[in-house]
Amino acid sequence: MTRIVCRQLAPAIADLGANVRMTTDAIRESVAAGAELVVLPELATSGYMFETPEEAQSVAITPGHPVFAGWSAAIRNAGADGRSGVVVGGFTELGDDDLVYNSAAVVDGTGVLAVYRKIHLWDKEKNFFTPGSVVPPVVDTPLGKLGIAICFDLEFPEMPRSLALRGAELIVVPTNWPRGNRPEGERYMEVTAAMAAAYSNHIGIACCDRAGTERGQDWNEASCVINEHGWVVANVDEAGIVSADLDLTLSRDKSLTDLVNMFGDRRPELYGALTDPR
């Protein structure tokens, strides 16, 4: 079993120093309490509601920034009893091309394992970020194979499917879900989409939303962990923490019954329209 902890934090807009301290403390606390995988929100180091491209640029950092060495050290120091740890968290990335990306870093006690640049930008994100153009990674970690997506990515069914087809055992999703309307008694649509993706790919999904009000924007605050059957097994508590134990190896078997297999029953020769850019 893998102990997964999502930390539903409230980053301060354009305050890199405060957000570095907050995220590093959250990692240290979570690993010390037994977390093996710690998930942070989308853009956890920078906040989300930028007003100008220049403001986003002012807090854009590279994967070589000391914040990630700090995250790595927090894993090592808090896990002194021998536990390994992995962190997946969002940040505003400054690329070698001087463009700004909405990215997520995968970090363990040795450093940065991978960086993913969000492919599907939501709404006004397009005013500040360049969309990624590289297939999202499936990262081989001591915990298992982690597929990475960010927020709106998850609402394109091709994304979780492609990650699962490439061997991901858990899809990890830093998010900033803007507060939406929902009928009484229903889950937020973003959670429903994540549940459907988990079920149709027979894979666990961990979503870490954010908290707080930022420049008038509220958030769903709907962090959750979903098992390979598509059921939410843990929701966020009053402290902004989601904690769940999942057996990631269960995502390897795509069988629902002796005669039903979510991958074996696919008919990709008939799905050509899915990848037709028209």
Order of alpha helices (4+ residues) and beta strands (2+ residues): beta-alpha-beta-alpha-alpha-beta-beta-beta-beta-beta-alpha-beta-alpha-beta-beta-beta-beta-beta-beta
